[in-house]
Amino acid sequence: MKPALVLASESPRRKDLLELLGIPFSVVPAAIEEKPAPGENPKQFAIRVAREKGMEVASRVAQSVILSADTVVTIDGEILGKPAGEDDAVRMLTKLQGRRHTVLTAVCVINQVTQETFEEVDQTEVWFDAMTEAEIRDYVCRENVLDKAGAYAIQGYAGVYIPRIDGNYFNVMGLPLPLVHKLLCRILS
C-alpha cells in the first residue's frame, strides 16, 4: 500500500495546483515561524522553511508522504515575505516595479515509510512594468496581498504588470508543478 500524501500548507493556491496532478491528498497546515536567520540567504531560507514545515507536519502524522514548500520573492538580496500590512505591501511593490526580481520555491518531500527526504529549489525571474504610486495603491486595495510573498499574485490582477517571466509560471504561484511531479514520482513509484 502506498503511503498517503499530505500537503503541509494552508495555501489555497498550493491546494488547487496540487489537485491538477490528480493524486489524492489531505491538507495539514504547518505551524512554524517563517523568519530568516542572521546571514541566511534567500535560497537557504526557503529550503530551511520548507523542511521545517514538512518536519512539523511529520511530527503529527504517520506513514505518510509529506509535501511542503516555501516561496520567497527576492530583490537586491532582500527577502520579501508576506507583507505586515498595506503600507508594507506598497513598500514591496514600489521596490519591485519597473525591475526584475527572483522567485524561489523550495519543495521538500518526506517519505515517513522509507525515511527518505528530497529537497529542491525552483527559480523564476519575473519582470514588473513600471507602476505609479496610484496604481500600486489601487492594486493593494483590489486584491488581498497580505498572504502573498512579495505582495502580489501573478495569477491575479498583478499579471497585467508582468510582461515577462523566465522560468516556471506555477513556481511564481507557489508550487512548481514540474518539480513537484518529479519528486512525487521518485518517492511514490
Contact map, one row per residue, 1 for C-alpha under 8 A:
111000000000000000000000000000000000000000000000000000000000000000000000000000000000000000000000000000000000000000000000000000000000000000000000000000000000000000000000000000000000000000000
111100000000000000000000000000000000000000000000000000000000000000000000000000000000000000000000000000000000000000000000000000000000000000000000000000000000000000000000000000000000000000010
111110000000000000000000000000000000000000000000000000000000001110000000000000000000000000000000000000000000001010000000000000000000000000000000000000000000000000000000000000000000000000010
011111000000000000000001100000000000000000000000000000000000001110000000000000000000000000000000000000000000000000000000000000000000000000000000000000000000000000000000000000000000000000000
001111100000000000000011110000000000000000000000000000000000000111100000000000000000000000000000000000000000000000000000000000000000000000000000000000000000000000000000000000000000000000000
000111110000000000000000111100000000000000000000000000000000000111100000000000000000000000000000000000000000000000000000000000000000000000000000000000000000000000000000000000000000000000000
000011111000001000000000111110000000000000000000000000000000000001110000000000000000000000000000000000000000000000000000000000000000000000000000000000000000000000000000000000000000000000000
000001111100000000000000001111000000000000000000000011001000000001111000000000000000000000000000000000000000000000000000000000000000000000000000000000000000000000000000000000000000000000000
000000111110011000000000001111000000000000000000000000000000000000011000000000000000000000000000000000000000000000000000000000000000000000000000000000000000000000000000000000000000000000000
000000011111011000000000001111000000000000000000000000000000000000000000000000000000000000000000000000000000000000000000000000000000000000000000000000000000000000000000000000000000000000000
000000001111111000000000000000000000000000000000000000000000000000000000000000000000000000000000000000000000000000000000000000000000000000000000000000000000000000000000000000000000000000000
000000000111111100000000000000000000000000000000000000000000000000000000000000000000000000000000000000000000000000000000000000000000000000000000000000000000000000000000000000000000000000000
000000000011111110000000000000000000000000000000000000000000000000000000000000000000000000000000000000000000000000000000000000000000000000000000000000000000000000000000000011000000000000000
000000001111111111000000000000000000000000000000000000000000000000000000000000000000000000000000000000000000000000000000000000000000000000000000000000000000000000000000000011100000000000000
000000101111111111100000001000000000000000000000000000000000000000000000000000000000000000000000000000000000000000000000000000000000000000000000000000000000000000000000000000000000000000000
000000000001111111110000000000000000000000000000000000000000000000000000000000000000000000000000000000000000000000000000000000000000000000000000000000000000000000000000000000000000000000000
000000000000111111111000000000000000000000000000000000000000000000000000000000000000000000000000000000000000000000000000000000000000000000000000000000000000000000000000010000101000000000000
000000000000011111111110000000000000000000000000000000000000000000000000000000000000000000000000000000000000000000000000000000000000000000000000000000000000000000000000000000101000000000000
000000000000001111111111000000000000000000000000000000000000000000000000000000000000000000000000000000000000000000000000000000000000000000000000000000000000000000000000000000000000000000000
000000000000000111111100000000000000000000000000000000000000000000000000000000000000000000000000000000000000000000000000000000000000000000000000000000000000000000000000000000000000000000000
000000000000000011111110000000000000000000000000000000000000000000000000000000000000000000000000000000000000000000000000000000000000000000000000000000000000000000000000000000000000100000000
000000000000000001111111000000000000000000000000000000000000000000000000000000000000000000000000000000000000000000000000000000000000000000000000000000000000000000000000000000000000000000000
000010000000000001101111100000000000000000000000000000000000000000000000000000000000000000000000000000000000000000000000000000000000000000000000000000000000000000000000000000000000000000000
000110000000000000100111110000000000000000000000000000000000000000000000000000000000000000000000000000000000000000000000000000000000000000000000000000000000000000000000000000000000000000000
000111100000000000000011111000000000000000000000000000000000000000000000000000000000000000000000000000000000000000000000000000000000000000000000000000000000000000000000000000000000000000000
000011100000000000000001111100000000000000000000000000000000000000000000000000000000000000000000000000000000000000000000000000000000000000000000000000000000000000000000000000000000000000000
000001111100001000000000111110000000000000000000000000000000000000000000000000000000000000000000000000000000000000000000000000000000000000000000000000000000000000000000000000000000000000000
000001111100000000000000011111000000000000000000000000001000000000000000000000000000000000000000000000000000000000000000000000000000000000000000000000000000000000000000000000000000000000000
000000111100000000000000001111100000000000000000000000001000000000000000000000000000000000000000000000000000000000000000000000000000000000000000000000000000000000000000000000000000000000000
000000011100000000000000000111110000000000000000000011011000000000000000000000000000000000000000000000000000000000000000000000000000000000000000000000000000000000000000000000000000000000000
000000000000000000000000000011111000000000000000000010010000000000000000000000000000000000000000000000000000000000000000000000000000000000000000000000000000000000000000000000000000000000000
000000000000000000000000000001111100000000000000000110010000000000000000000000000000000000000000000000000000000000000000000000000000000000000000000000000000000000000000000000000000000000000
000000000000000000000000000000111110000000000000000000000000000000000000000000000000000000000000000000000000000000000000000000000000000000000000000000000000000000000000000000000000000000000
000000000000000000000000000000011111000000000000100000000000000000000000000000000000000000000000000000000000000000000000000000000000000000000000000000000000000000000000000000000000000000000
000000000000000000000000000000001111100000000000000000000000000000000000000000000000000000000000000000000000000000000000000000000000000000000000000000000000000000000000000000000000000000000
000000000000000000000000000000000111110100001000000000000000000000000000000000000000000000000000000000000000000000000000000000000000000000000000000000000000000000000000000000000000000000000
000000000000000000000000000000000011111100001000000000000000000000000000000000000000000000000000000000000000000000000000000000000000000000000000000000000000000000000000000000000000000000000
000000000000000000000000000000000001111100000000000000000000000000000000000000000000000000000000000000000000000000000000000000000000000000000000000000000000000000000000000000000000000000000
000000000000000000000000000000000000111110000000000000000000000000000000000000000000000000000000000000000000000000000000000000000000000000000000000000000000000000000000000000000000000000000
000000000000000000000000000000000001111111011000000000000000000000000000000000000000000000000000000000000000000000000000000000000000000000000000000000000000000000000000000000000000000000000
000000000000000000000000000000000000001111111000000000000000000000000000000010000000000000000000000000000000000000000000000000000000000000000000000000000000000000000000000000000000000000000
000000000000000000000000000000000000000111111100000000000000000000000001010011100000000000000000000000010000000000000000000000000000000000000000000000000000000000000000000000000000000000000
000000000000000000000000000000000000000011111110000000000000000000000000000000000000000000000000000000010100000000000000100000000000000000000000000000000000000000000000000000000000000000000
000000000000000000000000000000000000000111111111000000000000000000000000000000000000000000000000000000000000000000000000000000000000000000000000000000000000000000000000000000000000000000000
000000000000000000000000000000000001100111111111100000000000000000000000000000000000000000000000000000000000000000000000000000000000000000000000000000000000000000000000000000000000000000000
000000000000000000000000000000000000000001111111110000000000000000000111000000000000000000000000000000011100000000000000000000000000000000000000000000000000000000000000000000000000000000000
000000000000000000000000000000000000000000111111111000000000000000000100000000000000000000000000000000000111000000000011100000000000000000000000000000000000000000000000000000000000000000000
000000000000000000000000000000000000000000011111111100000000000000000000000000000000000000000000000000000000000000000000000000000000000000000000000000000000000000000000000000000000000000000
000000000000000000000000000000000100000000001111111110000000000000001100000000000000000000000000000000000000000000000000000000000000000000000000000000000000000000000000000000000000000000000
000000000000000000000000000000000000000000000111111111000000000000011100000000000000000000000000000000000111000000000000000000000000000000000000000000000000000000000000000000000000000000000
000000000000000000000000000000000000000000000011111111100000000000011000000000000000000000000000000000000011000000000010000000000000000000000000000000000000000000000000000000000000000000000
000000000000000000000000000000010000000000000001111111110000000000000000000000000000000000000000000000000000000000000000000000000000000000000000000000000000000000000000000000000000000000000
000000010000000000000000000001110000000000000000111111111000000000011000000000000000000000000000000000000000000000000000000000000000000000000000000000000000000000000000000000000000000000000
000000010000000000000000000001000000000000000000011111111100000001110000000000000000000000000000000000000001110000000000000000000000000000000000000000000000000000000000000000000000000000000
000000000000000000000000000000000000000000000000001111111110000000000000000000000000000000000000000000000000010000000000000000000000000000000000000000000000000000000000000000000000000000000
000000000000000000000000000001110000000000000000000111111111000000000000000000000000000000000000000000000000000000000000000000000000000000000000000000000000000000000000000000000000000000000
000000010000000000000000000111000000000000000000000011111111100001000000000000000000000000000000000000000000000000000000000000000000000000000000000000000000000000000000000000000000000000000
000000000000000000000000000000000000000000000000000001111111110101000000000000000000000000000000000000000000010100000000000000000000000000000000000000000000000000000000000000000000000000000
000000000000000000000000000000000000000000000000000000111111110000000000000000000000000000000000000000000000000000000000000000000000000000000000000000000000000000000000000000000000000000000
000000000000000000000000000000000000000000000000000000011111110000000000000000000000000000000000000000000000000000000000000000000000000000000000000000000000000000000000000000000000000000000
000000000000000000000000000000000000000000000000000000001111111100000000000000000000000000000000000000000000000000000000000000000000000000000000000000000000000000000000000000000000000000000
000000000000000000000000000000000000000000000000000000000111111100000000000000000000000000000000000000000000000100000000000000000000000000000000000000000000000000000000000000000000000000000
001100000000000000000000000000000000000000000000000000000000111110000000000000000000000000000000000000000000001110000000000000000000000000000000000000000000000000000000000000000000000000000
001111000000000000000000000000000000000000000000000000000100111111000000000000000000000000000000000000000000001110000000000000000000000000000000000000000000000000000000000000000000000000000
001111000000000000000000000000000000000000000000000000000000001111100000000000000000000000000000000000000000111110000000000000000000000000000000000000000000000000000000000000000000000000000
000011110000000000000000000000000000000000000000000001001100000111110000000000000000000000000000000000000001111100000000000000000000000000000000000000000000000000000000000000000000000000000
000011110000000000000000000000000000000000000000000001000000000011111000000000000000000000000000000000000011110000000000000000000000000000000000000000000000000000000000000000000000000000000
000000111000000000000000000000000000000000000000011011000000000001111100000000000000000000000000000000000011100000000000000000000000000000000000000000000000000000000000000000000000000000000
000000011000000000000000000000000000000000000000111010000000000000111110000000000000000000000000000000001111000000000000000000000000000000000000000000000000000000000000000001100000000000000
000000000000000000000000000000000000000000000110110000000000000000011111000000000000000000000000000000001110000000000000000000000000000000000000000000000000000000000000000001000000000000000
000000000000000000000000000000000000000000000100000000000000000000001111100000000000000000000000000000111100000000000000000000000000000000000000000010000000000000000000001101100000000000000
000000000000000000000000000000000000000001000100000000000000000000000111110000111000000000000000000000111000000000000000000000000000000000000000000011000000000000000000000000000000000000000
000000000000000000000000000000000000000000000000000000000000000000000011111000111000000000000000000011110000000000000000000000000000000000000000000011000000000000000000000000000000000000000
000000000000000000000000000000000000000001000000000000000000000000000001111111110000000000000000000011110000000000000000000000000000000000000000000001000000000000000000000000000000000000000
000000000000000000000000000000000000000000000000000000000000000000000000111111110000000000000001000111000000000000000000000000000000000000000000000000000000000000000000000000000000000000000
000000000000000000000000000000000000000000000000000000000000000000000000011111000000000000000000000000000000000000000000000000000000000000000000000000000000000000000000000000000000000000000
000000000000000000000000000000000000000011000000000000000000000000000000011111100000000000000000000000000000000000000000000000000000000000000000000000000000000000000000000000000000000000000
000000000000000000000000000000000000000001000000000000000000000000000000011111110000000000000000000000000000000000000000000000000000000000000000000000000000000000000000000000000000000000000
000000000000000000000000000000000000000001000000000000000000000000000001111011111000000000000000000000000000000000000000000000000000000000000000000000000000000000000000000000000000000000000
000000000000000000000000000000000000000000000000000000000000000000000001111001111110000000010000000000000000000000000000000000000000000000000000000011000000000000000000000000000000000000000
000000000000000000000000000000000000000000000000000000000000000000000001100000111110000000000000000000000000000000000000000000000000000000000000000111100000000000000000000000000000000000000
000000000000000000000000000000000000000000000000000000000000000000000000000000011111000000000000000000000000000000000000000000000000000000000000111111100000000000000000000000000000000000000
000000000000000000000000000000000000000000000000000000000000000000000000000000011111110110010000000000000000000000000000000000000000000000000000111111100000000000000000000000000000000000000
000000000000000000000000000000000000000000000000000000000000000000000000000000000111111110000000000000000000000000000000000000000000000000000000010000000000000000000000000000000000000000000
000000000000000000000000000000000000000000000000000000000000000000000000000000000011111110000000000000000000000000000000000000000000000000000000010000000000000000000000000000000000000000000
000000000000000000000000000000000000000000000000000000000000000000000000000000000011111111000000000000000000000000000000000000000000000000010000010000000000000000000000000000000000000000000
000000000000000000000000000000000000000000000000000000000000000000000000000000000001111111100000000000000000000000000000000000000000000000000000000000000000000000000000000000000000000000000
000000000000000000000000000000000000000000000000000000000000000000000000000000000011111111110000000000000000000000000000000000000000000000000000000000000000000000000000000000000000000000000
000000000000000000000000000000000000000000000000000000000000000000000000000000000011111111111000000000000000000000000000000000000000000000010000110001100000000000000000000000000000000000000
000000000000000000000000000000000000000000000000000000000000000000000000000000000000011111111100000000000000000000000000000000000000000110010000000000000000000000000000000000000000000000000
000000000000000000000000000000000000000000000000000000000000000000000000000000000000001111111110000000000000000000000000000000000000000000000000000000000000000000000000000000000000000000000
000000000000000000000000000000000000000000000000000000000000000000000000000000010010000111111111000000000000000000000000000000000000000000000000000001100000000000000000000000000000000000000
000000000000000000000000000000000000000000000000000000000000000000000000000000000000000011111111100000000000000000000000000000000000000100000000000001110000000000000000000000000000000000000
000000000000000000000000000000000000000000000000000000000000000000000000000000000000000001111111100000000000000000000000000000000010100100000000000000000000000000000000000000000000000000000
000000000000000000000000000000000000000000000000000000000000000000000000000000000000000000111111100000000000000000000000000000000000000000000000000000000000000000000000000000000000000000000
000000000000000000000000000000000000000000000000000000000000000000000000001000000000000000011111111110000000000000000000000000010000000000000000000000000000000000000000000000000000000000000
000000000000000000000000000000000000000000000000000000000000000000000000000000000000000000001111111000000000000000000000000000011110000000000000000000000000000000000000000000000000000000000
000000000000000000000000000000000000000000000000000000000000000000000000000000000000000000000001111100000000000000000000000000111110000000000000000000000000000000000000000000000000000000000
000000000000000000000000000000000000000000000000000000000000000000000000000000000000000000000001111110000000000000000000000000111100000000000000000000000000000000000000000000000000000000000
000000000000000000000000000000000000000000000000000000000000000000000000001000000000000000000001011111000000000000000000000011110000000000000000000000000000000000000000000000000000000000000
000000000000000000000000000000000000000000000000000000000000000000000000111000000000000000000001001111100000000000000000000011100000000000000000000000000000000000000000000000000000000000000
000000000000000000000000000000000000000000000000000000000000000000000000111000000000000000000000000111110000000000000000001111000000000000000000000000000000000000000000000000000000000000000
000000000000000000000000000000000000000000000000000000000000000000000011110000000000000000000000000011111000000000000000001111000000000000000000000000000000000000000000001100000000000000000
000000000000000000000000000000000000000001100100000000000000000000000011110000000000000000000000000001111100000000000000111100000000000000000000000000000000000000000000001100000000000000000
000000000000000000000000000000000000000000000100000000000000000000001111000000000000000000000000000000111110000000000000111000000000000000000000000000000000000000000000001101110000000000000
000000000000000000000000000000000000000000100110010000000000000000001110000000000000000000000000000000011111000000000011110000000000000000000000000000000000000000000000000000000000000000000
000000000000000000000000000000000000000000000010011000000000000000111100000000000000000000000000000000001111100000000011100000000000000000000000000000000000000000000000000000100011000000000
000000000000000000000000000000000000000000000010011001000000000001111000000000000000000000000000000000000111110000001111000000000000000000000000000000000000000000000000000000000000000000000
000000000000000000000000000000000000000000000000000001000000000011110000000000000000000000000000000000000011111000001110000000000000000000000000000000000000000000000000000000000000001100000
000000000000000000000000000000000000000000000000000001100100000011100000000000000000000000000000000000000001111100111100000000000000000000000000000000000000000000000000000000000000000000000
001000000000000000000000000000000000000000000000000000000000001111000000000000000000000000000000000000000000111111111000000000000000000000000000000000000000000000000000000000000000000000100
000000000000000000000000000000000000000000000000000000000100011111000000000000000000000000000000000000000000011111110000000000000000000000000000000000000000000000000000000000000000000000000
001000000000000000000000000000000000000000000000000000000000001110000000000000000000000000000000000000000000001111110000000000000000000000000000000000000000000000000000000000000000000000000
000000000000000000000000000000000000000000000000000000000000000000000000000000000000000000000000000000000000001111110000000000000000000000000000000000000000000000000000000000000000000000000
000000000000000000000000000000000000000000000000000000000000000000000000000000000000000000000000000000000000011111111000000000000000000000000000000000000000000000000000000000000000000000000
000000000000000000000000000000000000000000000000000000000000000000000000000000000000000000000000000000000000011111111100000000000000000000000000000000000000000000000000000000000000000000000
000000000000000000000000000000000000000000000000000000000000000000000000000000000000000000000000000000000001111000111110000000000000000000000000000000000000000000000000000000000000000000000
000000000000000000000000000000000000000000000000000000000000000000000000000000000000000000000000000000000001110000011111000000000000000000000000000000000000000000000000000000000000001000000
000000000000000000000000000000000000000000000010001000000000000000000000000000000000000000000000000000000111100000001111100000000000000000000000000000000000000000000000000000000000000000000
000000000000000000000000000000000000000000000010000000000000000000000000000000000000000000000000000000000111000000000111110000000000000000000000000000000000000000000000000000000010000000000
000000000000000000000000000000000000000000100010000000000000000000000000000000000000000000000000000000011110000000000011111000000000000000000000000000000000000000000000000000000000000000000
000000000000000000000000000000000000000000000000000000000000000000000000000000000000000000000000000000011100000000000001111100000000000000000000000000000000000000000001001000010010000000000
000000000000000000000000000000000000000000000000000000000000000000000000000000000000000000000000000001111000000000000000111110000000000000000000000000000000000000000011001000000000000000000
000000000000000000000000000000000000000000000000000000000000000000000000000000000000000000000000000001110000000000000000011111000000000000000000000000000000000000001111101100000000000000000
000000000000000000000000000000000000000000000000000000000000000000000000000000000000000000000000000111100000000000000000001111100000000000000000000000000000000000001110000000000000000000000
000000000000000000000000000000000000000000000000000000000000000000000000000000000000000000000000000111100000000000000000000111110000000000000000000000000000000001011100000000000000000000000
000000000000000000000000000000000000000000000000000000000000000000000000000000000000000000000000011110000000000000000000000011111000000000000000000000000000000001111000000000000000000000000
000000000000000000000000000000000000000000000000000000000000000000000000000000000000000000000001111100000000000000000000000001111100000000000000000000000000000011110000000000000000000000000
000000000000000000000000000000000000000000000000000000000000000000000000000000000000000000000000111000000000000000000000000000111110000000000000000000000000000011100000000000000000000000000
000000000000000000000000000000000000000000000000000000000000000000000000000000000000000000000000111000000000000000000000000000011111000000000000000000000000000010000000000000000000000000000
000000000000000000000000000000000000000000000000000000000000000000000000000000000000000000000100110000000000000000000000000000001111111100000000000000000000000010000000000000000000000000000
000000000000000000000000000000000000000000000000000000000000000000000000000000000000000000000000000000000000000000000000000000000111111100000000000000000000000000000000000000000000000000000
000000000000000000000000000000000000000000000000000000000000000000000000000000000000000000000100000000000000000000000000000000000011111110000000000000000000000000000000000000000000000000000
000000000000000000000000000000000000000000000000000000000000000000000000000000000000000000000000000000000000000000000000000000000011111111000000000000000000000000000000000000000000000000000
000000000000000000000000000000000000000000000000000000000000000000000000000000000000000000000000000000000000000000000000000000000011111111100000000000000000000000000000000000000000000000000
000000000000000000000000000000000000000000000000000000000000000000000000000000000000000001001100000000000000000000000000000000000011111111110000000000000000000000000000000000000000000000000
000000000000000000000000000000000000000000000000000000000000000000000000000000000000000001000000000000000000000000000000000000000000111111111000000000000000000000000000000000000000000000000
000000000000000000000000000000000000000000000000000000000000000000000000000000000000000000000000000000000000000000000000000000000000011111111100000000000000000000000000000000000000000000000
000000000000000000000000000000000000000000000000000000000000000000000000000000000000000000000000000000000000000000000000000000000000001111111110000000000000110000000000000000000000000000000
000000000000000000000000000000000000000000000000000000000000000000000000000000000000010011000000000000000000000000000000000000000000000111111111100000100000000000000000000000000000000000000
000000000000000000000000000000000000000000000000000000000000000000000000000000000000000000000000000000000000000000000000000000000000000011111111000000000000000000000000000000000000000000000
000000000000000000000000000000000000000000000000000000000000000000000000000000000000000000000000000000000000000000000000000000000000000001111111000000000000000000000000000000000000000000000
000000000000000000000000000000000000000000000000000000000000000000000000000000000000000000000000000000000000000000000000000000000000000000111111100000000001100000000000000000000000000000000
000000000000000000000000000000000000000000000000000000000000000000000000000000000000000000000000000000000000000000000000000000000000000000011111111000000000000000000000000000000000000000000
000000000000000000000000000000000000000000000000000000000000000000000000000000000110000010000000000000000000000000000000000000000000000000010011111100111000000000000000000000000000000000000
000000000000000000000000000000000000000000000000000000000000000000000000000000000111110010000000000000000000000000000000000000000000000000000001111100100000000000000000000000000000000000000
000000000000000000000000000000000000000000000000000000000000000000000000000000000110000000000000000000000000000000000000000000000000000000000001111110100000000000000000000000000000000000000
000000000000000000000000000000000000000000000000000000000000000000000000000000001110000000000000000000000000000000000000000000000000000000000000111111111000000000000000000000000000000000000
000000000000000000000000000000000000000000000000000000000000000000000011100000011110000000000000000000000000000000000000000000000000000000000000001111110000000000000000000000000000000000000
000000000000000000000000000000000000000000000000000000000000000000000001110000011110000010011000000000000000000000000000000000000000000000000000000111110000000000000000000000000000000000000
000000000000000000000000000000000000000000000000000000000000000000000000000000001110000010011000000000000000000000000000000000000000000000010000111111111000000000000000000000000000000000000
000000000000000000000000000000000000000000000000000000000000000000000000000000000000000000001000000000000000000000000000000000000000000000000000100111111101010000000000000000000000000000000
000000000000000000000000000000000000000000000000000000000000000000000000000000000000000000000000000000000000000000000000000000000000000000000000100100111111111000000000000110000000000000000
000000000000000000000000000000000000000000000000000000000000000000000000000000000000000000000000000000000000000000000000000000000000000000000000000000011111111001000000000110000000000000000
000000000000000000000000000000000000000000000000000000000000000000000000000000000000000000000000000000000000000000000000000000000000000000000000000000001111111000000000000010000000000000000
000000000000000000000000000000000000000000000000000000000000000000000000000000000000000000000000000000000000000000000000000000000000000000000010000000011111111000000000000000000000000000000
000000000000000000000000000000000000000000000000000000000000000000000000000000000000000000000000000000000000000000000000000000000000000000100010000000001111111100000000000000000000000000000
000000000000000000000000000000000000000000000000000000000000000000000000000000000000000000000000000000000000000000000000000000000000000000100000000000011111111111000000000000000000000000000
000000000000000000000000000000000000000000000000000000000000000000000000000000000000000000000000000000000000000000000000000000000000000000000000000000001111111111100000000000000000000000000
000000000000000000000000000000000000000000000000000000000000000000000000000000000000000000000000000000000000000000000000000000000000000000000000000000000000111111100000000000000000000000000
000000000000000000000000000000000000000000000000000000000000000000000000000000000000000000000000000000000000000000000000000000011110000000000000000000000000011111100000000000000000000000000
000000000000000000000000000000000000000000000000000000000000000000000000000000000000000000000000000000000000000000000000000001111000000000000000000000000100011111111000000000000000000000000
000000000000000000000000000000000000000000000000000000000000000000000000000000000000000000000000000000000000000000000000000000111000000000000000000000000000001111111000000000000000000000000
000000000000000000000000000000000000000000000000000000000000000000000000000000000000000000000000000000000000000000000000000001110000000000000000000000000000000001111100000000000000000000000
000000000000000000000000000000000000000000000000000000000000000000000000000000000000000000000000000000000000000000000000000111100000000000000000000000000000000001111111100000000000000000000
000000000000000000000000000000000000000000000000000000000000000000000000000000000000000000000000000000000000000000000000000111000000000000000000000000000000000000011111000000000000000000000
000000000000000000000000000000000000000000000000000000000000000000000000000000000000000000000000000000000000000000000000001110000000000000000000000000000000000000001111101000000000000000000
000000000000000000000000000000000000000000000000000000000000000000000000000000000000000000000000000000000000000000000000011100000000000000000000000000000000000000001111111100010000000000000
000000000000000000000000000000000000000000000000000000000000000000000000000000000000000000000000000000000000000000000000000100000000000000000000000000000000000000001011111110010000000000000
000000000000000010000000000000000000000000000000000000000000000000000000000000000000000000000000000000000000000000000000000000000000000000000000000000000000000000000001111111111000000000000
000000000000000000000000000000000000000000000000000000000000000000000010000000000000000000000000000000111000000000000000011100000000000000000000000000000000000000000011111111111000000000000
000000000000000000000000000000000000000000000000000000000000000000000010000000000000000000000000000000111000000000000000000100000000000000000000000000001100000000000001111111110000000000000
000000000000110000000000000000000000000000000000000000000000000000000000000000000000000000000000000000000000000000000000000000000000000000000000000000001110000000000000111111110000000000000
000000000000110000000000000000000000000000000000000000000000000000001110000000000000000000000000000000001000000000000000000000000000000000000000000000000000000000000000011111110000000000000
000000000000010011000000000000000000000000000000000000000000000000001010000000000000000000000000000000001010000000000000000000000000000000000000000000000000000000000000011111111001000000000
000000000000000000000000000000000000000000000000000000000000000000000000000000000000000000000000000000001000000000000000010000000000000000000000000000000000000000000001111111111111000000000
000000000000000011000000000000000000000000000000000000000000000000000000000000000000000000000000000000000000000000000000000000000000000000000000000000000000000000000000011000111111100000000
000000000000000000000000000000000000000000000000000000000000000000000000000000000000000000000000000000000000000000000000000000000000000000000000000000000000000000000000000000011111110000000
000000000000000000000000000000000000000000000000000000000000000000000000000000000000000000000000000000000010000000000001010000000000000000000000000000000000000000000000000000011111111000000
000000000000000000000000000000000000000000000000000000000000000000000000000000000000000000000000000000000010000000000000000000000000000000000000000000000000000000000000000000111111111100000
000000000000000000001000000000000000000000000000000000000000000000000000000000000000000000000000000000000000000000000000000000000000000000000000000000000000000000000000000000001111111110000
000000000000000000000000000000000000000000000000000000000000000000000000000000000000000000000000000000000000000000000000000000000000000000000000000000000000000000000000000000000111111111000
000000000000000000000000000000000000000000000000000000000000000000000000000000000000000000000000000000000000100000000100000000000000000000000000000000000000000000000000000000000011111111100
000000000000000000000000000000000000000000000000000000000000000000000000000000000000000000000000000000000000100000000000000000000000000000000000000000000000000000000000000000000001111111111
000000000000000000000000000000000000000000000000000000000000000000000000000000000000000000000000000000000000000000000000000000000000000000000000000000000000000000000000000000000000111111111
000000000000000000000000000000000000000000000000000000000000000000000000000000000000000000000000000000000000000000000000000000000000000000000000000000000000000000000000000000000000011111111
000000000000000000000000000000000000000000000000000000000000000000000000000000000000000000000000000000000000001000000000000000000000000000000000000000000000000000000000000000000000001111111
011000000000000000000000000000000000000000000000000000000000000000000000000000000000000000000000000000000000000000000000000000000000000000000000000000000000000000000000000000000000000111111
000000000000000000000000000000000000000000000000000000000000000000000000000000000000000000000000000000000000000000000000000000000000000000000000000000000000000000000000000000000000000111111
